[in-house]
Amino acid sequence: MLETALSLACIILASATAVLWRRLKRLRQEVSEGIPQEPTEASKPSGLPSSEMLSGLLDTLGEACIIIDSHQKIVFTNEAVSTLFGGLILRPGSPLSSVIRDHKILDLVGKTTASGIAAEREFTLINGTTQFLQCSMAPIILSSEIAAQGCFSLVVRDMTAERETEQIRKDFVANASHELRTPLSIINGYLENLLDGVLEPGEETARALETMARHGERITRIVEDMLTISRFESSDSESLRALRSKSFDLADCAADVISRLAPVIEENKTIIQIDIPPEAAALHGDRGYWDQVIFNLVDNAIKENISRSIKVTISASNLADGSSQIFIFDDGVGIPSAHIPFVFKRFYRVAKHHSGSKIKGTGLGLSIVKRAVEAHGGTIVLTSTPGIETKFTILVPPLEEVA
């Protein structure tokens, strides 16, 4: 499909160049003779559409298309070029290096303009963010007249989204395999010991069964997280239709979540404070998803501070327009600012725990939180001052605005 699109682009670019070159030649002739002439049907290139039509066709292709001459000066560009390179306004006659500054891409252009041999390569540009570009460079040969002028087409396709999607798929397989393999190995090990009679009946067997049950629950949670994120990834409209919305008490929801997390809270000596006044407790939405939102945020705070006791606060308030604000914050180690833009991405984890031990989890928790909030038409923002406070602020509009 890509080859077809690139071929079509080259053909259209070639046609556009032919039209522009012939009109330029006619204009030069008119200026030299001092006799302005209106173009006639006979003077128009036979079988070629107008340059306006060709320009419109180029703009609909999606890929950035640039025509340059043998001196690497710009002859023509479509709108996608300006979009791809940060809104630059490109003018004919400008050097290509004023648009593309990467020396590897310019080297590809230089080799093609020198040899006349088409080439295609992928490049990785790092300028604050990582960008993957596929560049196809080829001479335009429409007629001997055009070929003599040394025109070339450069088609640039932004592959960043595709590469990120592919990386997400790889991360999914790697993380899912790792997260499932560990508890399965433990369960299978205890099962073998029980079957072989290695464990004595009594306390050893009870501990083995308790451990197996705990890791069985972990596997269940991993699978549930994967299914949840899969449902949210289907589409925002489907997520909204899937919501089982009704009125519920946010304070009761938070209390139920804390009850479920009681063993972890006690083990880590975490202090929980629920500060939700009655007037801010009424919320309308899918109670199951809000259970998961609060559970994941509180659980995440405890995991990030596994080696120390922290205080986690859950609070809420109403705004004048009927929107609800929900805050979940802690006084733990915090999250470095460099990680904040990425914490809601699937499988993303802050590099290392301060205690040096690896934090267990699917890496989907915060991604699920974000999608659940967005399914209710809301937004979530993370702010963090390491060692002082990490705060999640959720803004949920009135239900009628979501619908």
C-alpha positions as CSV (number, residue, x, y, z in Angstrom):
1,M,0.0,0.0,0.0
2,L,2.9,2.4,0.8
3,E,4.6,1.6,-2.5
4,T,1.4,2.4,-4.4
5,A,1.0,5.7,-2.5
6,L,4.6,6.7,-3.1
7,S,4.3,5.8,-6.8
8,L,1.2,7.8,-7.1
9,A,2.8,10.7,-5.4
10,C,5.8,10.6,-7.7
11,I,3.5,10.5,-10.8
12,I,1.5,13.5,-9.5
13,L,4.6,15.4,-8.5
14,A,6.0,14.8,-12.0
15,S,2.9,16.1,-13.6
16,A,2.8,19.1,-11.4
17,T,6.4,19.9,-12.2
18,A,5.7,19.6,-15.9
19,V,2.9,22.1,-15.7
20,L,4.9,24.5,-13.6
21,W,8.0,24.3,-15.8
22,R,6.1,24.8,-19.0
23,R,4.1,27.8,-17.7
24,L,7.4,29.3,-16.3
25,K,9.0,28.8,-19.7
26,R,6.1,30.5,-21.5
27,L,6.1,33.4,-18.9
28,R,9.8,34.0,-19.5
29,Q,9.2,34.0,-23.2
30,E,6.4,36.5,-22.8
31,V,8.5,38.8,-20.6
32,S,11.5,38.7,-23.0
33,E,9.2,39.6,-25.9
34,G,7.3,42.2,-23.9
35,I,4.0,40.9,-25.2
36,P,1.7,39.5,-22.5
37,Q,-0.4,36.6,-23.9
38,E,-3.4,34.9,-22.5
39,P,-3.0,31.1,-22.5
40,T,-5.0,29.3,-25.1
41,E,-6.4,25.8,-25.1
42,A,-3.7,24.9,-27.7
43,S,-0.9,26.2,-25.4
44,K,-2.0,24.1,-22.5
45,P,-0.1,20.8,-21.9
46,S,-2.1,18.1,-23.5
47,G,-3.6,15.5,-21.2
48,L,-2.3,17.2,-18.0
49,P,-4.7,18.6,-15.3
50,S,-4.2,22.1,-14.0
51,S,-1.5,22.9,-11.4
52,E,-4.3,23.8,-9.0
53,M,-5.9,20.4,-9.3
54,L,-2.5,18.7,-9.0
55,S,-1.7,20.7,-5.9
56,G,-5.0,19.8,-4.4
57,L,-4.3,16.1,-5.1
58,L,-0.9,16.4,-3.4
59,D,-2.5,17.9,-0.3
60,T,-4.9,14.9,0.0
61,L,-2.2,12.3,-0.1
62,G,-1.2,12.8,3.6
63,E,2.5,12.3,3.1
64,A,4.8,15.3,2.9
65,C,5.9,15.9,-0.8
66,I,8.8,18.2,-1.7
67,I,10.1,18.8,-5.3
68,I,13.7,20.1,-5.4
69,D,16.1,20.9,-8.2
70,S,19.6,19.6,-8.7
71,H,21.0,22.3,-6.4
72,Q,18.6,21.1,-3.6
73,K,16.5,24.2,-3.9
74,I,12.7,23.9,-3.2
75,V,10.5,24.0,-6.3
76,F,7.2,22.9,-4.8
77,T,5.8,21.6,-1.5
78,N,2.3,20.5,-0.3
79,E,0.6,21.4,2.9
80,A,1.7,18.2,4.7
81,V,5.3,19.5,4.6
82,S,4.4,22.5,6.7
83,T,2.5,20.3,9.2
84,L,5.3,17.8,9.5
85,F,8.0,20.4,10.1
86,G,6.3,22.5,12.7
87,G,4.2,24.9,10.6
88,L,7.1,26.4,8.6
89,I,6.0,28.5,5.6
90,L,8.1,27.2,2.7
91,R,8.8,29.3,-0.4
92,P,10.2,28.1,-3.8
93,G,13.9,28.8,-4.1
94,S,14.6,28.2,-0.4
95,P,17.3,25.6,0.3
96,L,16.1,22.2,1.4
97,S,18.4,22.5,4.4
98,S,16.3,25.3,5.8
99,V,13.5,22.7,6.3
100,I,15.4,19.5,6.9
101,R,18.5,19.9,9.1
102,D,19.2,16.2,9.7
103,H,22.5,15.4,8.0
104,K,21.6,11.8,7.3
105,I,18.5,12.8,5.3
106,L,20.5,15.5,3.5
107,D,23.1,12.9,2.7
108,L,20.4,10.7,1.1
109,V,19.2,13.7,-0.9
110,G,22.8,14.5,-2.0
111,K,23.5,11.0,-3.2
112,T,20.3,10.8,-5.2
113,T,20.7,14.2,-6.8
114,A,24.3,13.2,-7.7
115,S,23.6,9.7,-9.0
116,G,20.0,10.0,-10.2
117,I,19.2,6.7,-8.5
118,A,16.1,6.4,-6.4
119,A,16.6,5.5,-2.7
120,E,14.4,4.9,0.4
121,R,15.5,4.8,4.0
122,E,14.1,5.3,7.5
123,F,15.5,7.8,9.9
124,T,15.1,8.4,13.7
125,L,15.1,12.1,14.7
126,I,15.5,13.0,18.3
127,N,14.7,16.6,19.1
128,G,13.0,16.7,22.5
129,T,10.8,13.9,21.2
130,T,11.6,10.9,19.1
131,Q,10.3,11.0,15.5
132,F,10.5,8.1,12.9
133,L,10.5,9.2,9.3
134,Q,10.5,7.2,6.1
135,C,12.1,9.2,3.2
136,S,11.8,8.2,-0.5
137,M,14.0,10.2,-2.9
138,A,13.7,9.8,-6.7
139,P,14.4,11.7,-9.8
140,I,11.4,13.0,-11.8
141,I,11.5,11.8,-15.4
142,L,8.4,12.9,-17.3
143,S,10.1,14.0,-20.5
144,S,13.5,14.9,-21.7
145,E,12.7,18.5,-21.0
146,I,12.0,17.9,-17.4
147,A,14.8,15.4,-16.8
148,A,17.3,17.9,-18.2
149,Q,16.3,20.4,-15.4
150,G,17.2,17.8,-12.7
151,C,14.0,17.8,-10.7
152,F,13.6,15.3,-7.8
153,S,10.8,14.3,-5.5
154,L,11.2,13.7,-1.8
155,V,8.3,12.0,-0.1
156,V,8.5,12.0,3.7
157,R,6.1,9.8,5.8
158,D,5.8,10.1,9.5
159,M,6.1,6.6,10.9
160,T,6.1,7.6,14.6
161,A,2.6,6.5,15.5
162,E,3.2,3.1,13.8
163,R,6.5,2.6,15.5
164,E,5.0,3.5,18.9
165,T,2.1,1.1,18.3
166,E,4.5,-1.7,17.4
167,Q,6.6,-0.9,20.5
168,I,3.4,-1.1,22.7
169,R,2.6,-4.5,21.2
170,K,6.1,-5.7,22.0
171,D,5.9,-4.3,25.5
172,F,2.5,-5.9,26.0
173,V,3.8,-9.4,25.0
174,A,7.0,-9.0,27.1
175,N,5.2,-7.6,30.2
176,A,2.3,-10.0,30.1
177,S,4.6,-13.0,29.7
178,H,6.7,-11.8,32.6
179,E,3.9,-11.0,34.9
180,L,2.0,-14.2,34.3
181,R,5.1,-16.5,34.3
182,T,6.2,-15.5,37.9
183,P,3.0,-16.4,39.8
184,L,2.4,-19.5,37.5
185,S,5.9,-20.8,38.3
186,I,5.3,-20.4,42.1
187,I,1.9,-22.1,41.9
188,N,3.3,-25.0,39.8
189,G,6.2,-25.4,42.2
190,Y,3.9,-25.7,45.2
191,L,1.6,-28.1,43.3
192,E,4.6,-30.4,42.5
193,N,5.7,-30.4,46.1
194,L,2.1,-31.3,47.2
195,L,1.8,-34.0,44.6
196,D,5.2,-35.5,45.5
197,G,4.4,-35.4,49.2
198,V,7.4,-33.2,49.9
199,L,5.2,-30.9,52.1
200,E,4.0,-32.3,55.4
201,P,0.3,-32.0,56.1
202,G,-0.5,-29.1,58.5
203,E,1.1,-25.7,58.6
204,E,3.4,-26.3,55.6
205,T,0.5,-27.3,53.4
206,A,-1.6,-24.4,54.7
207,R,1.1,-21.9,53.8
208,A,1.5,-23.5,50.4
209,L,-2.2,-23.2,49.7
210,E,-2.3,-19.6,51.0
211,T,0.6,-18.7,48.7
212,M,-1.0,-20.3,45.7
213,A,-4.3,-18.5,46.4
214,R,-2.5,-15.2,46.6
215,H,-0.7,-15.7,43.3
216,G,-3.9,-17.0,41.7
217,E,-5.5,-13.7,42.7
218,R,-2.6,-11.9,41.1
219,I,-3.1,-13.7,37.8
220,T,-6.8,-12.9,37.9
221,R,-6.0,-9.2,38.4
222,I,-3.5,-9.2,35.5
223,V,-6.1,-10.7,33.2
224,E,-8.8,-8.3,34.4
225,D,-6.5,-5.3,33.9
226,M,-5.8,-6.5,30.3
227,L,-9.5,-7.0,29.6
228,T,-10.4,-3.6,31.1
229,I,-7.8,-1.7,29.0
230,S,-8.9,-3.6,25.9
231,R,-12.5,-2.4,26.4
232,F,-11.4,1.2,26.8
233,E,-9.1,1.0,23.8
234,S,-12.1,0.0,21.6
235,S,-13.3,3.6,21.3
236,D,-14.4,6.5,23.5
237,S,-18.0,6.3,22.2
238,E,-18.2,2.5,23.0
239,S,-16.8,3.1,26.4
240,L,-19.5,5.7,27.1
241,R,-22.2,3.4,25.9
242,A,-20.8,0.6,28.1
243,L,-21.0,2.7,31.3
244,R,-23.7,1.5,33.8
245,S,-24.3,5.0,35.2
246,K,-26.2,5.7,38.3
247,S,-25.9,7.8,41.4
248,F,-23.6,6.6,44.2
249,D,-21.8,7.8,47.3
250,L,-18.2,8.6,46.6
251,A,-17.3,8.3,50.3
252,D,-18.8,4.8,50.5
253,C,-16.9,3.9,47.4
254,A,-13.6,5.1,48.9
255,A,-14.3,3.2,52.2
256,D,-15.0,0.0,50.3
257,V,-11.7,0.3,48.4
258,I,-9.8,0.9,51.6
259,S,-11.4,-2.1,53.2
260,R,-10.2,-4.3,50.2
261,L,-6.7,-2.9,50.6
262,A,-6.6,-3.3,54.4
263,P,-4.0,-6.1,54.5
264,V,-1.6,-4.1,52.3
265,I,-2.3,-0.9,54.3
266,E,-1.6,-2.6,57.6
267,E,1.5,-4.3,56.3
268,N,3.0,-1.0,55.2
269,K,1.6,1.0,58.1
270,T,-0.1,3.4,55.6
271,I,-2.3,6.1,57.1
272,I,-5.5,6.7,55.1
273,Q,-7.7,9.8,55.4
274,I,-11.0,10.1,53.6
275,D,-12.1,13.8,53.6
276,I,-15.3,13.9,51.4
277,P,-18.1,16.1,52.8
278,P,-21.7,15.0,52.2
279,E,-22.3,17.7,49.6
280,A,-19.5,16.5,47.5
281,A,-20.1,12.7,48.0
282,A,-22.9,12.4,45.4
283,L,-21.5,11.3,42.1
284,H,-23.2,9.9,38.9
285,G,-21.3,7.3,36.9
286,D,-20.3,3.7,36.8
287,R,-19.5,2.7,40.4
288,G,-17.4,-0.3,39.2
289,Y,-15.0,1.9,37.3
290,W,-14.7,4.5,40.1
291,D,-13.9,1.6,42.5
292,Q,-11.1,0.7,40.1
293,V,-9.9,4.4,39.8
294,I,-9.6,4.9,43.6
295,F,-8.2,1.3,44.1
296,N,-5.5,1.8,41.5
297,L,-4.4,5.3,42.7
298,V,-4.2,4.3,46.4
299,D,-2.5,0.9,45.6
300,N,0.0,2.7,43.3
301,A,0.8,5.2,46.1
302,I,1.5,2.3,48.5
303,K,3.6,0.4,46.0
304,E,5.7,3.5,45.2
305,N,6.5,3.8,48.9
306,I,6.8,0.1,49.8
307,S,9.8,0.8,52.2
308,R,8.2,3.6,54.2
309,S,5.0,4.6,55.9
310,I,3.0,7.4,54.2
311,K,-0.3,9.2,54.5
312,V,-2.8,9.0,51.6
313,T,-5.7,11.4,51.5
314,I,-8.9,11.1,49.4
315,S,-10.9,14.2,49.2
316,A,-13.5,15.9,46.9
317,S,-15.3,19.2,46.3
318,N,-18.0,20.7,44.0
319,L,-17.4,23.5,41.6
320,A,-19.9,26.3,40.8
321,D,-20.8,24.8,37.4
322,G,-21.8,21.4,39.0
323,S,-18.5,19.7,38.2
324,S,-16.9,17.5,40.7
325,Q,-13.2,17.5,41.8
326,I,-11.6,14.5,43.3
327,F,-8.1,14.6,44.9
328,I,-5.9,11.6,45.8
329,F,-2.5,12.6,47.2
330,D,0.2,11.3,49.4
331,D,3.4,12.5,51.1
332,G,5.7,9.8,49.8
333,V,8.8,9.8,47.7
334,G,7.1,11.4,44.7
335,I,7.6,11.1,41.0
336,P,10.5,12.9,39.1
337,S,9.2,15.5,36.7
338,A,10.8,13.7,33.7
339,H,8.5,10.7,34.2
340,I,5.2,12.6,34.7
341,P,4.3,13.0,31.0
342,F,4.5,9.2,30.5
343,V,3.0,7.7,33.7
344,F,-0.4,7.2,32.1
345,K,1.0,5.2,29.2
346,R,0.4,1.5,29.1
347,F,3.1,-0.6,30.8
348,Y,5.1,2.5,31.8
349,R,6.9,2.4,35.1
350,V,9.0,4.9,36.9
351,A,12.5,3.5,36.6
352,K,13.4,2.1,40.0
353,H,12.0,1.9,43.4
354,H,14.0,3.8,46.1
355,S,14.5,0.6,48.0
356,G,16.0,-1.0,45.0
357,S,13.4,-3.7,44.8
358,K,11.2,-4.0,41.7
359,I,7.6,-2.9,42.0
360,K,5.2,-5.6,41.0
361,G,2.2,-4.9,38.9
362,T,0.9,-5.0,35.3
363,G,2.0,-1.4,34.4
364,L,-1.6,-0.9,33.3
365,G,-3.1,0.6,36.5
366,L,-2.7,4.4,35.7
367,S,-3.6,3.8,32.1
368,I,-6.9,2.3,33.2
369,V,-7.4,5.2,35.6
370,K,-7.0,7.7,32.8
371,R,-9.3,5.9,30.4
372,A,-12.0,5.3,33.1
373,V,-12.0,9.1,33.9
374,E,-12.1,10.0,30.2
375,A,-15.0,7.6,29.7
376,H,-16.9,9.8,32.2
377,G,-16.0,12.9,30.2
378,G,-13.4,13.9,32.8
379,T,-9.7,14.7,33.0
380,I,-6.9,13.7,35.4
381,V,-3.7,15.7,36.1
382,L,-0.7,14.5,38.0
383,T,1.6,16.9,39.9
384,S,4.4,15.8,42.2
385,T,7.1,17.4,44.4
386,P,9.5,14.6,45.3
387,G,9.7,14.0,49.0
388,I,6.7,16.3,49.7
389,E,3.6,15.4,47.7
390,T,2.2,13.5,44.8
391,K,-1.3,14.6,43.8
392,F,-3.8,13.3,41.3
393,T,-6.6,15.8,40.5
394,I,-9.7,14.5,38.7
395,L,-12.3,16.8,37.2
396,V,-15.6,15.3,36.3
397,P,-18.2,17.4,34.5
398,P,-22.0,17.1,35.2
399,L,-23.4,14.0,33.5
400,E,-25.6,16.0,31.1
401,E,-22.3,17.5,29.6
402,V,-20.8,14.1,29.1
403,A,-23.9,12.8,27.2
